[in-house]
Amino acid sequence: MNGEPDDFQRAVEAALFVAEAPLTIADLRLHVGKGGDLAAILARLADDYAGRGVNLVERGGRWHFQTAADLAHILRREKDETRKLSRAAMETLAIIAYHEPVSRAEIEAIRGVQVAKGTIDVLMEAGWVRPAGRREVPGRPLIYATTADFLSHFGLGSRRDLPGIEDLRAAGLLDPVDLALEGPGGQSVVENDDEDA
């Protein structure tokens, strides 16, 4: 056997190993070229990996390595998915955390804009927000609160551990718009009716 098929097989194996998603034969050809019988190489690799800790499998015309089915339980663990929230979702989450329990109308009043239906759904899917009952007012709106997962994710013992305005200012987390609305000495230039209550 000459070295060329081995090099081609190694190239196919390497391409599959580093692929972020399963690859079609056409995708593999883009990576490794037309140097050999790709179908035969894939069959040979699938046989070589059968019975090992990882297997080469074909699903729906796409090839990828996966953990052997009998070992999957060993490697299964909670995966922290980094999910970047939109600005609207972050603002909504902050309002719920600082003002809970709070209704959608109250969130909208604080934000000054409507809350898209999907915004609260995203926070609920993340496990950070939950329905907390209904407000005892006409219409009985649903109210929302944070969850234990929210506290755990952000490393908080309780809601009392949420940073205050001075902490946020010191960390540089306030928007320039927020800082511009403050007068000298950190006093808000915008009047707040709640202060009179």
C-alpha positions as CSV (number, residue, x, y, z in Angstrom):
1,M,0.0,0.0,0.0
2,N,1.5,3.4,-0.9
3,G,1.4,6.5,1.4
4,E,-1.1,8.4,-0.7
5,P,-4.3,6.6,0.5
6,D,-3.0,6.8,4.1
7,D,-2.4,10.5,3.8
8,F,-5.9,11.0,2.3
9,Q,-7.5,8.9,5.1
10,R,-5.6,10.9,7.7
11,A,-6.8,14.1,6.1
12,V,-10.4,12.9,6.2
13,E,-10.1,11.8,9.8
14,A,-8.6,15.2,10.8
15,A,-11.3,17.2,8.9
16,L,-14.0,15.2,10.7
17,F,-12.3,15.5,14.1
18,V,-12.1,19.3,14.0
19,A,-15.4,20.0,12.3
20,E,-17.8,22.1,14.4
21,A,-20.8,20.4,12.8
22,P,-21.4,17.1,10.9
23,L,-20.1,17.2,7.3
24,T,-21.6,16.0,4.1
25,I,-19.4,14.2,1.5
26,A,-19.4,17.5,-0.5
27,D,-18.3,19.4,2.6
28,L,-15.5,16.9,3.1
29,R,-14.4,17.2,-0.5
30,L,-14.0,21.0,0.0
31,H,-11.5,20.2,2.9
32,V,-9.6,17.2,1.6
33,G,-9.9,17.5,-2.2
34,K,-10.5,14.6,-4.6
35,G,-7.5,12.5,-3.7
36,G,-9.3,9.2,-3.1
37,D,-12.5,7.1,-2.7
38,L,-14.2,9.1,0.0
39,A,-17.0,6.6,0.5
40,A,-14.5,3.8,1.0
41,I,-12.4,5.9,3.4
42,L,-15.5,6.8,5.5
43,A,-16.6,3.1,5.7
44,R,-13.0,2.1,6.7
45,L,-12.9,4.8,9.4
46,A,-16.3,3.9,10.7
47,D,-15.1,0.3,11.0
48,D,-11.8,1.4,12.7
49,Y,-13.7,3.4,15.3
50,A,-16.4,0.8,15.9
51,G,-16.1,-0.4,19.5
52,R,-14.0,2.5,20.6
53,G,-14.9,5.4,23.0
54,V,-15.9,7.5,20.0
55,N,-17.5,6.3,16.8
56,L,-17.7,7.7,13.3
57,V,-21.4,7.8,12.4
58,E,-23.5,9.0,9.5
59,R,-26.8,10.7,10.2
60,G,-28.9,12.1,7.4
61,G,-26.0,12.1,4.9
62,R,-23.7,13.9,7.4
63,W,-20.7,12.3,9.0
64,H,-19.3,13.1,12.5
65,F,-17.6,11.6,15.5
66,Q,-19.8,11.0,18.6
67,T,-19.3,9.4,22.0
68,A,-20.1,5.6,22.0
69,A,-23.7,5.1,23.0
70,D,-22.7,2.8,26.0
71,L,-20.4,5.6,27.4
72,A,-22.6,8.6,26.9
73,H,-23.8,8.5,30.5
74,I,-20.3,8.9,31.8
75,L,-19.7,12.0,29.9
76,R,-23.1,13.6,30.4
77,R,-23.0,16.7,32.5
78,E,-24.6,20.0,32.8
79,K,-23.3,22.3,30.1
80,D,-23.1,26.0,30.8
81,E,-24.2,27.7,27.6
82,T,-23.1,31.2,27.3
83,R,-26.1,33.0,26.0
84,K,-25.8,36.7,25.3
85,L,-29.0,38.4,26.2
86,S,-30.3,41.4,24.3
87,R,-30.3,44.8,25.9
88,A,-34.1,44.5,26.3
89,A,-33.8,41.2,28.1
90,M,-31.0,42.5,30.4
91,E,-33.1,45.5,31.3
92,T,-36.2,43.3,31.9
93,L,-34.2,40.9,34.0
94,A,-32.7,43.8,36.1
95,I,-36.2,45.3,36.6
96,I,-37.6,41.9,37.7
97,A,-34.7,41.3,40.0
98,Y,-34.8,44.7,41.7
99,H,-38.6,45.2,41.8
100,E,-40.0,41.6,42.1
101,P,-42.7,40.6,42.0
102,V,-43.5,42.8,39.0
103,S,-46.1,42.7,36.2
104,R,-45.5,43.2,32.5
105,A,-47.2,46.6,32.8
106,E,-44.9,47.6,35.6
107,I,-41.8,46.5,33.6
108,E,-43.1,48.6,30.7
109,A,-43.7,51.6,32.9
110,I,-40.1,51.4,34.2
111,R,-38.5,50.8,30.8
112,G,-40.7,53.3,29.0
113,V,-41.3,50.8,26.1
114,Q,-43.4,47.7,25.5
115,V,-41.9,44.4,26.5
116,A,-41.8,42.0,23.6
117,K,-43.5,38.7,24.4
118,G,-40.4,36.8,23.6
119,T,-38.2,38.8,26.0
120,I,-39.8,37.3,29.2
121,D,-39.9,33.9,27.4
122,V,-36.2,33.9,26.9
123,L,-35.6,34.7,30.6
124,M,-38.0,31.9,31.6
125,E,-36.2,29.4,29.3
126,A,-32.9,30.4,30.8
127,G,-34.5,29.5,34.2
128,W,-33.9,32.9,35.7
129,V,-37.5,34.2,35.8
130,R,-40.7,32.5,36.9
131,P,-44.3,33.4,37.1
132,A,-45.0,34.3,40.8
133,G,-48.8,34.5,40.8
134,R,-51.2,37.2,39.9
135,R,-51.5,40.8,41.2
136,E,-54.8,41.3,43.2
137,V,-56.0,44.2,41.0
138,P,-58.5,44.4,38.2
139,G,-57.4,42.2,35.4
140,R,-55.3,40.1,37.7
141,P,-52.0,40.5,35.7
142,L,-49.4,37.8,36.0
143,I,-46.4,38.9,38.1
144,Y,-42.8,37.7,37.7
145,A,-39.9,37.0,40.1
146,T,-36.4,35.6,39.8
147,T,-35.5,32.0,40.6
148,A,-32.9,30.2,42.6
149,D,-31.1,29.5,39.3
150,F,-30.8,33.3,38.8
151,L,-29.2,33.7,42.2
152,S,-26.9,30.7,41.5
153,H,-25.9,31.8,38.0
154,F,-24.9,35.3,39.2
155,G,-23.3,34.1,42.4
156,L,-25.8,35.8,44.8
157,G,-26.8,34.5,48.2
158,S,-30.1,36.4,48.0
159,R,-31.6,39.4,46.2
160,R,-30.1,41.6,49.0
161,D,-26.7,40.9,47.4
162,L,-27.6,42.6,44.1
163,P,-25.3,45.6,43.5
164,G,-26.6,49.0,44.4
165,I,-26.2,52.2,42.3
166,E,-22.8,53.0,43.9
167,D,-21.5,49.5,43.1
168,L,-22.6,49.8,39.5
169,R,-21.1,53.3,39.2
170,A,-17.8,52.1,40.7
171,A,-17.7,49.1,38.3
172,G,-18.3,51.4,35.3
173,L,-21.5,49.5,34.4
174,L,-23.7,52.6,34.0
175,D,-24.4,53.8,30.5
176,P,-23.1,57.3,29.6
177,V,-26.8,58.2,29.2
178,D,-27.5,57.2,32.8
179,L,-24.5,59.3,34.0
180,A,-25.6,62.3,32.0
181,L,-29.1,62.2,33.7
182,E,-27.4,62.5,37.0
183,G,-26.5,65.9,38.4
184,P,-23.6,66.9,40.7
185,G,-23.1,64.5,43.6
186,G,-24.9,61.7,41.9
187,Q,-28.4,63.2,42.3
188,S,-30.8,62.4,39.6
189,V,-31.8,65.3,37.3
190,V,-35.0,63.5,36.4
191,E,-37.7,63.9,39.0
192,N,-39.0,60.7,40.4
193,D,-42.6,60.6,41.8
194,D,-41.8,57.6,44.0
195,E,-39.5,59.7,46.2
196,D,-42.4,61.7,47.4
197,A,-44.4,58.6,48.4
